Amino acid sequence: MEPCGPRECELDPENTGFIAVENFTSLVEHHELQLDPSKLDMLLALVQSNEEGQVCYQELIELMSSKRSSSFRRAIANGRRTLQREILLDETGLGLYKRFVRYVAYEILPCETDRRWYFHQNRLCPPPVFIAIITIVQIIVFMCYGIMLNKWVLQTYQPDFMKSALVYHPGHRAQVWRFFSYMFMHVGLEQLGFNALLQLMIGVPLEMVHGILRISLLYMAGVLAGSLTVSITDMRAPVVGGSGGVYALCSAHLANVVMNWAGMRCPYKLLRMILALVCMSSEVGRAVWLRFSPPLPSSGPQPSFMAHLSGAVVGISMGLLILRSYEESLQKQCSWWVIVFSFITFLLFAIFWNIFAYELLGVQIPPPP
């Protein structure tokens, strides 16, 4: 065992790795622990959860440095001490931003301990910029094409729209960027409005809580899965719109709400769940209708709807695990590596499919615009 430092020797003279409850109580009484109320409540809960009344020194250090291990979380969850409930809702005198942070905490997190931890730990650095930037770029691209084509509804019926280098078209599969860039193009104002609204209402709070890295990974995985799924299941169809990423975010959040129904404290959650499912189902139905029964004649197949469905699958599988693992390392979870392996397997299969299957099956691809 490594020799202890001066502070550790004072708290743990026998170098056992634990702090006796008497020493811990003395620290609290003499205000030697510079902790906010949420951290102090968690440490007290940790003491109560230990039959021997001890606190792990390493867990104390991690908490002081704003880290929480999974064992620390489990100890609190299994502790005998009941943490105060609804403390955030009872807190008054908050500024506008802190009230918004409290709203986000109750919208996204199912555990009161996590909500209080997030509320006290939240800093506006880094800001939730990924979803905002994606939405702004999508709006700018749509406005540019709207002005250029003089068409704002059902833009795909304008021949020049499908000539864009951003649209995924099966005849341009070798241009790899199209498997991602299609998310910036939209069928029309109605699809852009629906996607932008959901991205901002659901994506921004998710990014505030779970961070830019996890949410951007989830969104881009949904986008990539959308175009690859279309290239396998609807081989003659192009793809436009960010629905793959949007449905990954939405389905992950809805699945998280259902899995933690009792702990969620967002108002009118049942009504909002029903409205979200109705809106998402209506959008899928509209995409199916445009794909197989377009209201106007066109020069080629209409954009596929399979990106919606594949995005939902990504959200329920990968996204649900990301949202349930708040402040826990994904790399240490076996289920995370199973999902990553499955996604990589699908990715490799889709690459080989795009290279060989079209020619072997003799698929008649519509001529690229």
C-alpha positions in Angstrom: 0.0 0.0 0.0 1.4 3.4 -0.9 2.3 5.8 1.9 -0.3 8.3 2.8 -0.1 12.0 2.6 -0.2 14.4 5.5 -4.0 15.0 5.2 -4.8 11.4 4.7 -2.7 10.3 7.7 -4.6 12.8 9.8 -8.0 11.4 8.7 -6.9 7.8 8.3 -4.0 7.2 10.7 -4.0 3.4 10.3 -3.9 3.8 6.5 -6.9 1.6 5.9 -8.4 3.6 3.1 -11.4 4.6 5.2 -12.3 7.6 7.4 -14.0 6.8 10.7 -17.4 8.4 11.2 -16.1 10.4 14.2 -13.4 12.0 12.1 -15.9 12.8 9.3 -18.4 14.3 11.7 -15.7 16.5 13.2 -14.8 17.7 9.7 -18.4 18.6 9.1 -18.9 20.3 12.5 -15.8 22.5 12.1 -16.7 23.4 8.5 -13.4 22.0 7.2 -15.2 20.4 4.2 -15.9 23.1 1.6 -18.9 21.3 0.1 -22.2 22.5 -1.3 -25.4 21.1 0.3 -25.9 18.4 -2.4 -22.4 17.0 -1.8 -22.8 17.1 2.0 -26.1 15.3 1.8 -24.5 12.6 -0.3 -21.6 12.1 2.0 -24.0 11.8 5.0 -26.0 9.3 3.0 -22.8 7.4 2.3 -22.0 7.2 6.0 -25.5 5.9 6.8 -25.2 3.3 4.1 -22.1 1.8 5.6 -22.7 -0.6 8.5 -19.4 0.3 10.0 -20.0 4.0 9.7 -17.0 4.7 7.5 -16.3 6.8 4.5 -14.0 5.7 1.7 -11.1 8.2 1.5 -10.8 7.9 -2.3 -14.6 8.5 -2.7 -14.3 11.6 -0.5 -11.5 12.9 -2.6 -13.4 12.2 -5.9 -16.5 14.0 -4.5 -14.4 17.0 -3.5 -13.1 17.1 -7.1 -16.6 16.9 -8.4 -16.5 13.2 -9.5 -18.8 10.4 -8.5 -17.9 6.7 -9.0 -20.6 4.1 -9.7 -19.9 2.5 -6.4 -20.5 5.8 -4.7 -23.8 6.2 -6.5 -24.9 2.6 -5.6 -24.0 3.2 -1.9 -26.2 6.3 -1.8 -29.0 4.5 -3.6 -28.9 1.6 -1.2 -28.3 3.7 1.9 -30.8 3.7 4.9 -30.8 7.5 5.0 -33.6 9.1 3.0 -32.5 12.2 1.2 -34.8 15.2 1.3 -37.2 15.2 -1.6 -38.2 18.0 -3.9 -35.5 20.3 -2.6 -35.0 22.0 -5.9 -38.7 22.7 -6.3 -38.8 24.3 -2.9 -35.8 26.5 -3.5 -36.7 30.1 -4.0 -35.0 33.3 -5.1 -33.3 31.7 -8.2 -32.3 33.7 -11.2 -33.7 33.0 -14.7 -30.8 30.7 -15.7 -30.9 28.7 -12.5 -34.6 28.2 -12.9 -34.0 26.9 -16.4 -31.3 24.6 -15.1 -33.8 23.3 -12.5 -36.4 22.8 -15.3 -33.9 20.8 -17.3 -32.9 18.7 -14.4 -36.5 17.6 -13.8 -37.1 17.1 -17.5 -34.2 14.8 -18.1 -33.1 13.1 -14.9 -35.2 10.5 -13.0 -33.3 10.5 -9.7 -33.6 13.4 -7.1 -30.0 12.9 -6.1 -28.8 13.2 -9.7 -31.1 16.3 -10.2 -29.6 18.0 -7.2 -26.1 17.1 -8.2 -26.6 18.4 -11.7 -28.2 21.6 -10.4 -25.3 22.4 -8.1 -22.6 21.3 -10.5 -23.9 22.9 -13.6 -21.7 25.4 -15.3 -22.3 27.2 -18.6 -19.0 25.9 -19.9 -19.0 24.3 -22.4 -22.4 25.6 -23.6 -24.8 23.3 -25.4 -23.7 24.4 -28.9 -23.8 21.2 -31.0 -27.6 21.0 -31.4 -27.8 24.8 -31.8 -25.1 24.8 -34.5 -26.7 21.9 -36.4 -30.1 23.6 -36.4 -28.7 27.0 -37.5 -26.8 25.4 -40.4 -29.9 23.4 -41.5 -32.0 26.6 -41.5 -29.3 28.6 -43.4 -29.0 25.8 -46.0 -32.8 25.6 -46.4 -33.1 29.4 -46.8 -30.3 29.4 -49.4 -32.0 26.7 -51.5 -35.4 28.3 -51.0 -34.2 31.6 -52.4 -32.3 29.9 -55.2 -35.1 27.6 -56.2 -37.9 30.0 -55.3 -39.7 27.1 -53.6 -40.3 26.6 -49.9 -42.6 23.6 -49.8 -41.8 20.1 -51.2 -38.5 21.3 -52.6 -37.7 17.8 -53.8 -40.0 18.3 -56.7 -37.7 21.0 -58.0 -35.2 19.2 -60.3 -32.3 21.4 -59.3 -32.8 20.4 -55.6 -31.6 16.8 -56.1 -28.5 18.1 -57.9 -27.1 19.3 -54.6 -23.8 17.8 -53.5 -25.4 17.4 -50.0 -28.2 15.0 -50.9 -27.6 11.3 -50.5 -28.3 9.6 -53.9 -27.6 5.9 -54.6 -25.9 6.9 -57.8 -23.4 8.9 -55.7 -22.6 6.4 -53.0 -18.8 6.8 -53.6 -19.0 10.3 -52.3 -18.8 9.3 -48.7 -19.7 12.7 -47.2 -23.3 12.4 -48.6 -24.0 9.7 -45.9 -23.8 12.6 -43.4 -24.4 15.8 -45.3 -28.0 14.8 -46.3 -29.0 15.9 -42.8 -28.7 19.6 -43.9 -31.3 19.2 -46.7 -35.0 19.0 -46.1 -38.1 18.1 -48.2 -39.7 21.5 -47.4 -40.5 24.0 -44.7 -42.8 21.5 -42.8 -40.0 18.9 -42.4 -37.5 21.5 -41.4 -39.8 23.0 -38.8 -40.7 19.7 -37.3 -37.0 18.6 -37.0 -35.8 21.9 -35.7 -38.5 22.1 -33.1 -37.7 18.6 -31.7 -34.0 19.2 -31.9 -34.2 22.3 -29.8 -36.8 21.1 -27.3 -35.3 17.7 -26.6 -31.7 18.0 -27.9 -30.6 21.1 -26.0 -31.7 19.9 -22.6 -30.1 16.5 -23.3 -26.9 18.2 -24.3 -26.9 20.4 -21.2 -27.1 17.3 -18.9 -25.1 14.7 -20.8 -22.6 16.8 -22.6 -21.7 17.6 -26.2 -19.6 14.4 -26.7 -22.4 11.9 -25.9 -25.2 13.8 -27.6 -23.2 14.5 -30.7 -22.2 10.8 -30.9 -25.9 9.8 -30.5 -27.1 12.3 -33.1 -24.4 11.4 -35.7 -24.9 7.7 -35.2 -28.6 8.1 -36.0 -27.7 10.1 -39.1 -25.2 7.6 -40.4 -27.5 4.6 -39.5 -30.3 6.4 -41.5 -28.4 6.7 -44.8 -26.8 3.2 -44.5 -30.2 1.6 -43.7 -31.7 3.3 -46.8 -28.8 2.1 -49.0 -29.6 -1.5 -47.8 -33.4 -1.6 -47.6 -34.5 1.1 -50.2 -31.7 0.9 -52.7 -33.2 3.2 -55.4 -34.2 6.0 -53.0 -32.3 9.2 -52.1 -32.3 10.6 -48.5 -32.7 14.2 -47.2 -33.4 15.6 -43.8 -32.0 15.2 -40.3 -34.7 12.8 -39.2 -32.3 10.0 -38.4 -30.5 12.1 -35.7 -33.7 13.7 -34.5 -35.4 10.3 -34.0 -32.4 9.0 -32.2 -32.6 11.8 -29.7 -36.4 11.6 -29.3 -36.6 7.8 -29.0 -33.8 7.7 -26.5 -35.5 10.3 -24.3 -38.9 8.7 -24.6 -37.5 5.3 -23.7 -35.6 6.8 -20.8 -38.8 8.4 -19.5 -40.7 5.1 -19.8 -38.0 3.1 -18.1 -37.9 5.5 -15.2 -41.5 6.5 -15.2 -41.9 6.5 -11.4 -38.9 8.8 -10.9 -39.6 11.3 -13.6 -41.1 14.6 -12.3 -41.7 16.4 -15.5 -45.3 17.8 -15.6 -48.0 16.2 -17.8 -45.6 13.5 -18.8 -48.3 11.1 -20.0 -49.9 13.7 -22.2 -46.6 14.8 -23.6 -45.6 11.2 -24.2 -48.8 10.7 -26.2 -48.4 13.9 -28.2 -44.7 13.1 -29.0 -45.6 9.6 -30.2 -48.5 11.0 -32.3 -46.3 13.7 -33.9 -43.5 11.2 -34.7 -45.8 8.6 -36.1 -47.5 11.3 -38.2 -44.2 12.4 -39.6 -43.2 8.8 -40.5 -46.6 8.3 -42.1 -46.2 11.5 -44.1 -42.7 10.3 -45.3 -44.2 6.9 -46.4 -46.9 8.7 -48.3 -44.4 11.0 -50.1 -42.2 8.0 -50.9 -44.9 5.8 -52.5 -47.8 8.1 -53.4 -46.2 11.5 -54.2 -48.8 14.3 -54.8 -47.0 15.5 -57.9 -45.1 13.7 -60.8 -41.4 13.8 -60.4 -38.4 12.7 -62.3 -37.2 10.0 -59.9 -37.9 8.2 -56.6 -38.8 10.3 -53.6 -36.7 10.4 -50.4 -36.9 7.3 -48.3 -38.5 7.1 -44.8 -36.2 4.4 -43.5 -33.9 6.9 -41.9 -36.7 7.7 -39.3 -37.0 4.1 -38.3 -33.2 3.4 -38.1 -32.7 6.5 -36.0 -35.3 5.3 -33.6 -33.6 2.0 -33.3 -30.3 3.7 -32.6 -31.9 5.8 -29.9 -33.6 2.9 -28.1 -30.4 0.9 -28.1 -27.4 3.2 -27.9 -29.2 6.3 -26.7 -31.0 4.7 -23.8 -27.8 3.4 -22.4 -26.1 6.8 -22.7 -29.0 8.6 -21.0 -29.2 6.0 -18.2 -25.5 6.3 -17.5 -25.5 9.9 -16.2 -21.9 10.7 -15.0 -20.9 7.0 -15.3 -18.1 5.8 -17.6 -19.6 4.1 -20.6 -16.2 2.4 -21.3 -16.5 0.3 -18.1 -19.9 -1.1 -19.0 -20.1 -4.4 -20.9 -23.4 -3.5 -22.5 -21.9 -0.4 -24.1 -19.2 -2.5 -25.8 -21.9 -4.9 -27.1 -23.8 -2.0 -28.6 -20.6 -0.5 -30.1 -19.6 -3.9 -31.5 -23.1 -4.3 -33.0 -23.0 -0.9 -34.6 -19.5 -1.5 -36.1 -20.7 -4.8 -37.5 -23.6 -3.1 -39.1 -21.3 -0.4 -40.5 -18.9 -3.0 -42.0 -21.8 -5.0 -43.5 -23.3 -1.8 -45.0 -19.9 -0.8 -46.5 -19.6 -4.2 -48.2 -23.2 -4.1 -49.3 -22.7 -0.7 -51.0 -19.6 -1.9 -52.7 -20.8 -5.3 -54.1 -24.6 -5.8 -53.6 -25.9 -3.2 -56.1 -24.0 -4.8 -59.0 -24.6 -8.4 -57.9 -28.3 -7.8 -57.6 -28.6 -5.8 -60.8 -30.3 -2.9 -59.1 -31.5 -0.4 -61.6 -30.4 2.9 -60.0 -32.1 6.0 -61.3 -29.6 8.2 -63.1 -27.9 10.7 -60.8 -29.2 14.2 -61.3 
